[in-house]
Amino acid sequence: MGKLDGALVIIDYGAGNIKSIQFAFKRLGVEAVLTNNIDEIKAADKVIFPGVGEASSAMKMLIASGLHEVIPTLKQPVLGICLGMQLMCTSSEEGNTKGLGIFDVAVKRFSNAVKVPQMGWNVIKELKSPLFEGVKENEFMYLVHSYYADLCDETIAKTDYELEYSSALQKDNFYGVQFHPEKSGIIGSKILENFLKLKV
């Protein structure tokens, strides 16, 4: 497997607020390794796929490093956060971007009928996954985004902002959250802790 077998890896491809995620795990007593090394990512026990910024430029960085081919083949639990989750979908209206196609859902822009981006605290509801073990309905999470994933068969949490959308997705060993658990206080930490306990 490799020297990082058993480790938690955060994919460092130049489009993530990775330090705050790393600190969030440190508070849980786990040292996360930042890397874009494909062998290290494959060998890890758990993988975080972060993302902040613009979808098409983030996707270009993934393609440049070959990670666009690697991420969909990973067999361990993978958690996409914010733009990371959106890039795991089939496509995004942001920059007319083709995604990794892990989640069978398109990402769309909120209309100008609401303040864009949605920035601040909003509730998650209709929770369906071990990722939310011990998390109550309608807990507040911190969000910053202008684009959203539609509701679909893979939706495991919903949020209302102009319309109901997927604030979390799951397919097999792949999980995605639109909110920032690393900025969402005790409940966000609980979700990260649940992720660390997941088995494939």
Secondary structure, 3 states (H helix, E strand, C coil): CCCCCCCEEEECCCCCCHHHHHHHHHHCCCCEEEECCHHHHHHCCEEEECCCCCHHHHHHHHHHHCHHHHHHHCCCCEEEECHHHHHCEEEECHHHEECCCCEEEEEEECCCCCCCCEEEEEEEECCCCHHHCCCCCCEEEEEEECEEECCCCCEEEEEECCCEEEEEEEECCEEEECCCHHHCHHHHHHHHHHHHHCCC
